[in-house]
């Protein structure tokens, strides 16, 4: 796990503190679970997010090369060729 600082309104922090005390849970776990739910709901149809999380990292030079290749693609590159009827 990594540690990061977060900033939130004092009232929200107090509400969260009360909630976690009542439910014997840590603030960190409540925040983690909330973020998981938020991401699941808000990224299910987000193609840009899926591409960034499912594809390996490339450096700037490789990214430029990929963009050049993609920029030069035409409709002909996506044609499947001969159609065979079954």
N, CA, C and O atoms as CSV, one atom per row, in Angstrom:
chain,resi,resn,atom,element,x,y,z
A,1,UNK,N,N,0.834,-1.186,0.000
A,1,UNK,CA,C,0.000,0.000,0.000
A,1,UNK,C,C,0.872,1.240,0.000
A,1,UNK,O,O,2.009,1.229,0.471
A,2,UNK,N,N,0.315,2.295,-0.534
A,2,UNK,CA,C,1.013,3.578,-0.515
A,2,UNK,C,C,0.289,4.531,0.425
A,2,UNK,O,O,-0.896,4.370,0.716
A,3,UNK,N,N,1.022,5.508,0.881
A,3,UNK,CA,C,0.428,6.526,1.762
A,3,UNK,C,C,0.398,7.850,1.013
A,3,UNK,O,O,1.387,8.260,0.404
A,4,UNK,N,N,-0.743,8.504,1.068
A,4,UNK,CA,C,-0.920,9.808,0.443
A,4,UNK,C,C,-1.708,10.693,1.388
A,4,UNK,O,O,-2.502,10.210,2.196
A,5,UNK,N,N,-1.488,11.958,1.284
A,5,UNK,CA,C,-2.282,12.914,2.062
A,5,UNK,C,C,-3.517,13.288,1.262
A,5,UNK,O,O,-3.452,13.449,0.044
A,6,UNK,N,N,-4.634,13.424,1.945
A,6,UNK,CA,C,-5.852,13.880,1.280
A,6,UNK,C,C,-6.393,15.074,2.044
A,6,UNK,O,O,-6.086,15.265,3.221
A,7,UNK,N,N,-7.186,15.862,1.373
A,7,UNK,CA,C,-7.780,17.047,1.983
A,7,UNK,C,C,-9.288,16.920,1.856
A,7,UNK,O,O,-9.802,16.590,0.787
A,8,UNK,N,N,-10.000,17.183,2.955
A,8,UNK,CA,C,-11.456,17.177,2.902
A,8,UNK,C,C,-11.997,18.185,3.910
A,8,UNK,O,O,-11.297,18.617,4.826
A,9,UNK,N,N,-13.245,18.540,3.717
A,9,UNK,CA,C,-13.897,19.476,4.629
A,9,UNK,C,C,-13.920,18.896,6.035
A,9,UNK,O,O,-14.051,17.686,6.222
A,10,UNK,N,N,-13.792,19.772,7.013
A,10,UNK,CA,C,-13.769,19.338,8.404
A,10,UNK,C,C,-15.072,18.636,8.793
A,10,UNK,O,O,-15.052,17.644,9.521
A,11,UNK,N,N,-16.194,19.149,8.308
A,11,UNK,CA,C,-17.489,18.544,8.628
A,11,UNK,C,C,-17.571,17.116,8.074
A,11,UNK,O,O,-18.060,16.210,8.748
A,12,UNK,N,N,-17.092,16.930,6.856
A,12,UNK,CA,C,-17.081,15.599,6.257
A,12,UNK,C,C,-16.178,14.656,7.053
A,12,UNK,O,O,-16.537,13.504,7.295
A,13,UNK,N,N,-15.012,15.149,7.457
A,13,UNK,CA,C,-14.090,14.354,8.265
A,13,UNK,C,C,-14.754,13.927,9.580
A,13,UNK,O,O,-14.659,12.766,9.979
A,14,UNK,N,N,-15.423,14.868,10.247
A,14,UNK,CA,C,-16.095,14.553,11.511
A,14,UNK,C,C,-17.198,13.517,11.321
A,14,UNK,O,O,-17.344,12.608,12.138
A,15,UNK,N,N,-17.974,13.651,10.245
A,15,UNK,CA,C,-19.026,12.668,9.958
A,15,UNK,C,C,-18.408,11.294,9.704
A,15,UNK,O,O,-18.917,10.276,10.175
A,16,UNK,N,N,-17.326,11.278,8.969
A,16,UNK,CA,C,-16.637,10.025,8.663
A,16,UNK,C,C,-16.073,9.388,9.929
A,16,UNK,O,O,-16.139,8.172,10.105
A,17,UNK,N,N,-15.526,10.207,10.794
A,17,UNK,CA,C,-14.963,9.718,12.055
A,17,UNK,C,C,-16.059,9.091,12.920
A,17,UNK,O,O,-15.859,8.017,13.486
A,18,UNK,N,N,-17.200,9.745,13.025
A,18,UNK,CA,C,-18.326,9.210,13.799
A,18,UNK,C,C,-18.798,7.883,13.198
A,18,UNK,O,O,-19.024,6.910,13.919
A,19,UNK,N,N,-18.941,7.857,11.881
A,19,UNK,CA,C,-19.399,6.639,11.204
A,19,UNK,C,C,-18.456,5.475,11.472
A,19,UNK,O,O,-18.901,4.373,11.791
A,20,UNK,N,N,-17.155,5.717,11.345
A,20,UNK,CA,C,-16.191,4.623,11.527
A,20,UNK,C,C,-16.118,4.161,12.980
A,20,UNK,O,O,-15.865,2.986,13.245
A,21,UNK,N,N,-16.335,5.064,13.907
A,21,UNK,CA,C,-16.359,4.663,15.317
A,21,UNK,C,C,-17.560,3.777,15.607
A,21,UNK,O,O,-17.439,2.777,16.314
A,22,UNK,N,N,-18.706,4.134,15.072
A,22,UNK,CA,C,-19.935,3.360,15.287
A,22,UNK,C,C,-19.801,1.972,14.669
A,22,UNK,O,O,-20.191,0.974,15.275
A,23,UNK,N,N,-19.247,1.915,13.461
A,23,UNK,CA,C,-19.180,0.646,12.721
A,23,UNK,C,C,-17.848,-0.080,12.887
A,23,UNK,O,O,-17.576,-1.059,12.193
A,24,UNK,N,N,-17.023,0.405,13.807
A,24,UNK,CA,C,-15.730,-0.217,14.099
A,24,UNK,C,C,-14.954,-0.516,12.818
A,24,UNK,O,O,-14.549,-1.648,12.552
A,25,UNK,N,N,-14.770,0.524,12.055
A,25,UNK,CA,C,-14.058,0.429,10.796
A,25,UNK,C,C,-13.039,1.546,10.746
A,25,UNK,O,O,-13.167,2.537,11.465
A,26,UNK,N,N,-12.033,1.400,9.910
A,26,UNK,CA,C,-11.051,2.472,9.787
A,26,UNK,C,C,-11.482,3.465,8.709
A,26,UNK,O,O,-12.175,3.112,7.756
A,27,UNK,N,N,-11.062,4.689,8.882
A,27,UNK,CA,C,-11.364,5.714,7.875
A,27,UNK,C,C,-10.744,5.323,6.535
A,27,UNK,O,O,-11.366,5.498,5.487
A,28,UNK,N,N,-9.540,4.804,6.568
A,28,UNK,CA,C,-8.869,4.397,5.324
A,28,UNK,C,C,-9.659,3.343,4.563
A,28,UNK,O,O,-9.791,3.428,3.342
A,29,UNK,N,N,-10.183,2.352,5.273
A,29,UNK,CA,C,-10.929,1.296,4.579
A,29,UNK,C,C,-12.242,1.829,4.009
A,29,UNK,O,O,-12.665,1.400,2.936
A,30,UNK,N,N,-12.890,2.754,4.706
A,30,UNK,CA,C,-14.117,3.356,4.185
A,30,UNK,C,C,-13.805,4.136,2.903
A,30,UNK,O,O,-14.534,4.042,1.916
A,31,UNK,N,N,-12.725,4.899,2.931
A,31,UNK,CA,C,-12.337,5.673,1.741
A,31,UNK,C,C,-11.962,4.733,0.598
A,31,UNK,O,O,-12.378,4.956,-0.539
A,32,UNK,N,N,-11.180,3.683,0.879
A,32,UNK,CA,C,-10.809,2.712,-0.164
A,32,UNK,C,C,-12.040,2.097,-0.806
A,32,UNK,O,O,-12.146,2.028,-2.030
A,33,UNK,N,N,-12.978,1.647,0.036
A,33,UNK,CA,C,-14.203,1.022,-0.498
A,33,UNK,C,C,-15.027,2.009,-1.311
A,33,UNK,O,O,-15.584,1.648,-2.348
A,34,UNK,N,N,-15.109,3.246,-0.851
A,34,UNK,CA,C,-15.860,4.270,-1.583
A,34,UNK,C,C,-15.233,4.539,-2.949
A,34,UNK,O,O,-15.941,4.705,-3.942
A,35,UNK,N,N,-13.910,4.581,-2.992
A,35,UNK,CA,C,-13.219,4.819,-4.264
A,35,UNK,C,C,-13.423,3.636,-5.207
A,35,UNK,O,O,-13.639,3.834,-6.402
A,36,UNK,N,N,-13.359,2.416,-4.691
A,36,UNK,CA,C,-13.593,1.231,-5.536
A,36,UNK,C,C,-14.976,1.288,-6.168
A,36,UNK,O,O,-15.129,1.060,-7.368
A,37,UNK,N,N,-15.983,1.595,-5.355
A,37,UNK,CA,C,-17.354,1.681,-5.859
A,37,UNK,C,C,-17.476,2.811,-6.883
A,37,UNK,O,O,-18.088,2.639,-7.937
A,38,UNK,N,N,-16.892,3.958,-6.568
A,38,UNK,CA,C,-16.944,5.114,-7.470
A,38,UNK,C,C,-16.317,4.774,-8.830
A,38,UNK,O,O,-16.898,5.062,-9.876
A,39,UNK,N,N,-15.130,4.160,-8.804
A,39,UNK,CA,C,-14.456,3.812,-10.055
A,39,UNK,C,C,-15.238,2.765,-10.839
A,39,UNK,O,O,-15.352,2.860,-12.061
A,40,UNK,N,N,-15.773,1.776,-10.148
A,40,UNK,CA,C,-16.545,0.737,-10.834
A,40,UNK,C,C,-17.741,1.347,-11.559
A,40,UNK,O,O,-18.019,0.997,-12.706
A,41,UNK,N,N,-18.439,2.247,-10.900
A,41,UNK,CA,C,-19.631,2.862,-11.486
A,41,UNK,C,C,-19.297,3.858,-12.594
A,41,UNK,O,O,-20.040,3.973,-13.569
A,42,UNK,N,N,-18.194,4.570,-12.452
A,42,UNK,CA,C,-17.905,5.666,-13.386
A,42,UNK,C,C,-16.921,5.327,-14.487
A,42,UNK,O,O,-16.609,6.186,-15.312
A,43,UNK,N,N,-16.424,4.103,-14.524
A,43,UNK,CA,C,-15.465,3.753,-15.568
A,43,UNK,C,C,-15.918,2.591,-16.437
A,43,UNK,O,O,-15.196,2.185,-17.348
A,44,UNK,N,N,-17.109,2.044,-16.171
A,44,UNK,CA,C,-17.522,0.856,-16.924
A,44,UNK,C,C,-17.665,1.126,-18.421
A,44,UNK,O,O,-17.474,0.204,-19.213
A,45,UNK,N,N,-17.986,2.323,-18.834
A,45,UNK,CA,C,-18.115,2.663,-20.252
A,45,UNK,C,C,-17.053,3.668,-20.701
A,45,UNK,O,O,-17.195,4.292,-21.752
A,46,UNK,N,N,-16.014,3.823,-19.927
A,46,UNK,CA,C,-14.981,4.819,-20.220
A,46,UNK,C,C,-13.821,4.157,-20.963
A,46,UNK,O,O,-12.938,3.560,-20.348
A,47,UNK,N,N,-13.833,4.270,-22.287
A,47,UNK,CA,C,-12.832,3.611,-23.111
A,47,UNK,C,C,-11.420,4.132,-22.827
A,47,UNK,O,O,-10.474,3.346,-22.772
A,48,UNK,N,N,-11.269,5.427,-22.649
A,48,UNK,CA,C,-9.946,5.994,-22.372
A,48,UNK,C,C,-9.374,5.412,-21.078
A,48,UNK,O,O,-8.187,5.091,-21.012
A,49,UNK,N,N,-10.208,5.276,-20.062
A,49,UNK,CA,C,-9.761,4.699,-18.786
A,49,UNK,C,C,-9.349,3.242,-18.971
A,49,UNK,O,O,-8.301,2.817,-18.485
A,50,UNK,N,N,-10.180,2.488,-19.673
A,50,UNK,CA,C,-9.875,1.074,-19.897
A,50,UNK,C,C,-8.579,0.899,-20.669
A,50,UNK,O,O,-7.775,0.022,-20.354
A,51,UNK,N,N,-8.379,1.730,-21.676
A,51,UNK,CA,C,-7.150,1.612,-22.465
A,51,UNK,C,C,-5.923,1.917,-21.608
A,51,UNK,O,O,-4.906,1.232,-21.715
A,52,UNK,N,N,-6.013,2.932,-20.765
A,52,UNK,CA,C,-4.862,3.298,-19.932
A,52,UNK,C,C,-4.579,2.274,-18.855
A,52,UNK,O,O,-3.426,2.089,-18.465
A,53,UNK,N,N,-5.610,1.606,-18.368
A,53,UNK,CA,C,-5.393,0.633,-17.294
A,53,UNK,C,C,-5.112,-0.767,-17.816
A,53,UNK,O,O,-4.596,-1.608,-17.080
A,54,UNK,N,N,-5.439,-1.027,-19.060
A,54,UNK,CA,C,-5.275,-2.383,-19.586
A,54,UNK,C,C,-4.100,-2.524,-20.547
A,54,UNK,O,O,-3.770,-3.641,-20.947
A,55,UNK,N,N,-3.475,-1.444,-20.919
A,55,UNK,CA,C,-2.358,-1.517,-21.850
A,55,UNK,C,C,-1.067,-1.167,-21.127
A,55,UNK,O,O,-1.072,-0.368,-20.191
A,56,UNK,N,N,0.026,-1.756,-21.554
A,56,UNK,CA,C,1.303,-1.477,-20.884
A,56,UNK,C,C,1.771,-0.041,-21.119
A,56,UNK,O,O,1.397,0.596,-22.103
A,57,UNK,N,N,2.585,0.446,-20.209
A,57,UNK,CA,C,3.145,1.785,-20.307
A,57,UNK,C,C,4.105,1.861,-21.491
A,57,UNK,O,O,4.871,0.930,-21.740
A,58,UNK,N,N,4.058,2.966,-22.212
A,58,UNK,CA,C,5.039,3.212,-23.269
A,58,UNK,C,C,5.691,4.559,-23.004
A,58,UNK,O,O,5.056,5.476,-22.481
A,59,UNK,N,N,6.962,4.671,-23.368
A,59,UNK,CA,C,7.641,5.947,-23.161
A,59,UNK,C,C,7.209,6.944,-24.231
A,59,UNK,O,O,6.494,6.584,-25.166
A,60,UNK,N,N,7.640,8.191,-24.095
A,60,UNK,CA,C,7.206,9.269,-24.997
A,60,UNK,C,C,7.564,8.982,-26.455
A,60,UNK,O,O,6.776,9.262,-27.358
A,61,UNK,N,N,8.743,8.428,-26.680
A,61,UNK,CA,C,9.183,8.148,-28.053
A,61,UNK,C,C,8.292,7.090,-28.701
A,61,UNK,O,O,7.868,7.246,-29.845
A,62,UNK,N,N,8.014,6.026,-27.971
A,62,UNK,CA,C,7.156,4.968,-28.502
A,62,UNK,C,C,5.734,5.473,-28.704
A,62,UNK,O,O,5.069,5.086,-29.664
A,63,UNK,N,N,5.260,6.340,-27.798
A,63,UNK,CA,C,3.927,6.910,-27.938
A,63,UNK,C,C,3.819,7.719,-29.230
A,63,UNK,O,O,2.827,7.605,-29.951
A,64,UNK,N,N,4.834,8.535,-29.526
A,64,UNK,CA,C,4.827,9.321,-30.762
A,64,UNK,C,C,4.798,8.408,-31.983
A,64,UNK,O,O,4.085,8.676,-32.950
A,65,UNK,N,N,5.582,7.324,-31.934
A,65,UNK,CA,C,5.623,6.379,-33.042
A,65,UNK,C,C,4.246,5.733,-33.248
A,65,UNK,O,O,3.782,5.608,-34.381
A,66,UNK,N,N,3.606,5.331,-32.169
A,66,UNK,CA,C,2.274,4.732,-32.271
A,66,UNK,C,C,1.259,5.721,-32.824
A,66,UNK,O,O,0.421,5.356,-33.649
A,67,UNK,N,N,1.328,6.962,-32.381
A,67,UNK,CA,C,0.401,7.982,-32.872
A,67,UNK,C,C,0.590,8.233,-34.360
A,67,UNK,O,O,-0.384,8.450,-35.081
A,68,UNK,N,N,1.825,8.207,-34.823
A,68,UNK,CA,C,2.102,8.392,-36.264
A,68,UNK,C,C,1.495,7.252,-37.069
A,68,UNK,O,O,0.861,7.483,-38.099
A,69,UNK,N,N,1.685,6.032,-36.604
A,69,UNK,CA,C,1.134,4.871,-37.306
A,69,UNK,C,C,-0.389,4.967,-37.346
A,69,UNK,O,O,-0.999,4.769,-38.397
A,70,UNK,N,N,-0.993,5.266,-36.215
A,70,UNK,CA,C,-2.448,5.358,-36.162
A,70,UNK,C,C,-2.989,6.501,-37.004
A,70,UNK,O,O,-4.057,6.382,-37.604
A,71,UNK,N,N,-2.260,7.603,-37.049
A,71,UNK,CA,C,-2.692,8.773,-37.819
A,71,UNK,C,C,-2.744,8.455,-39.311
A,71,UNK,O,O,-3.562,9.019,-40.038
A,72,UNK,N,N,-1.882,7.561,-39.766
A,72,UNK,CA,C,-1.785,7.245,-41.190
A,72,UNK,C,C,-2.680,6.093,-41.627
A,72,UNK,O,O,-2.667,5.723,-42.801
A,73,UNK,N,N,-3.450,5.525,-40.721
A,73,UNK,CA,C,-4.351,4.443,-41.095
A,73,UNK,C,C,-5.521,4.991,-41.898
A,73,UNK,O,O,-6.012,6.092,-41.646
A,74,UNK,N,N,-5.947,4.215,-42.850
A,74,UNK,CA,C,-7.119,4.576,-43.660
A,74,UNK,C,C,-8.161,3.472,-43.517
A,74,UNK,O,O,-7.911,2.452,-42.874
A,75,UNK,N,N,-9.317,3.678,-44.113
A,75,UNK,CA,C,-10.393,2.687,-44.055
A,75,UNK,C,C,-9.940,1.363,-44.679
A,75,UNK,O,O,-10.383,0.295,-44.259
A,76,UNK,N,N,-9.061,1.434,-45.676
A,76,UNK,CA,C,-8.571,0.220,-46.337
A,76,UNK,C,C,-7.826,-0.695,-45.365
A,76,UNK,O,O,-7.855,-1.916,-45.519
A,77,UNK,N,N,-7.171,-0.123,-44.382
A,77,UNK,CA,C,-6.449,-0.934,-43.407
A,77,UNK,C,C,-7.385,-1.796,-42.563
A,77,UNK,O,O,-6.966,-2.801,-41.989
A,78,UNK,N,N,-8.654,-1.395,-42.493
A,78,UNK,CA,C,-9.607,-2.137,-41.671
A,78,UNK,C,C,-10.489,-3.075,-42.461
A,78,UNK,O,O,-11.352,-3.740,-41.889
A,79,UNK,N,N,-10.289,-3.140,-43.768
A,79,UNK,CA,C,-11.063,-4.047,-44.588
A,79,UNK,C,C,-10.582,-5.472,-44.321
A,79,UNK,O,O,-9.389,-5.726,-44.156
A,80,UNK,N,N,-11.545,-6.393,-44.284
A,80,UNK,CA,C,-11.204,-7.773,-43.951
A,80,UNK,C,C,-10.830,-8.593,-45.174
A,80,UNK,O,O,-10.305,-9.698,-45.034
A,81,UNK,N,N,-11.084,-8.085,-46.353
A,81,UNK,CA,C,-10.725,-8.832,-47.551
A,81,UNK,C,C,-11.942,-9.537,-48.110
A,81,UNK,O,O,-13.051,-9.004,-48.080
A,82,UNK,N,N,-11.729,-10.741,-48.620
A,82,UNK,CA,C,-12.769,-11.509,-49.293
A,82,UNK,C,C,-13.841,-11.962,-48.313
A,82,UNK,O,O,-13.538,-12.423,-47.213
A,83,UNK,N,N,-15.104,-11.824,-48.728
A,83,UNK,CA,C,-16.222,-12.264,-47.918
A,83,UNK,C,C,-16.585,-13.672,-48.336
A,83,UNK,O,O,-16.824,-13.939,-49.513
A,84,UNK,N,N,-16.624,-14.561,-47.380
A,84,UNK,CA,C,-16.966,-15.966,-47.660
A,84,UNK,C,C,-18.307,-16.256,-47.032
A,84,UNK,O,O,-18.484,-16.076,-45.827
A,85,UNK,N,N,-19.253,-16.702,-47.835
A,85,UNK,CA,C,-20.572,-17.045,-47.334
A,85,UNK,C,C,-20.597,-18.522,-46.959
A,85,UNK,O,O,-20.099,-19.379,-47.690
A,86,UNK,N,N,-21.184,-18.791,-45.814
A,86,UNK,CA,C,-21.289,-20.178,-45.347
A,86,UNK,C,C,-22.638,-20.760,-45.687
A,86,UNK,O,O,-22.907,-21.919,-45.371
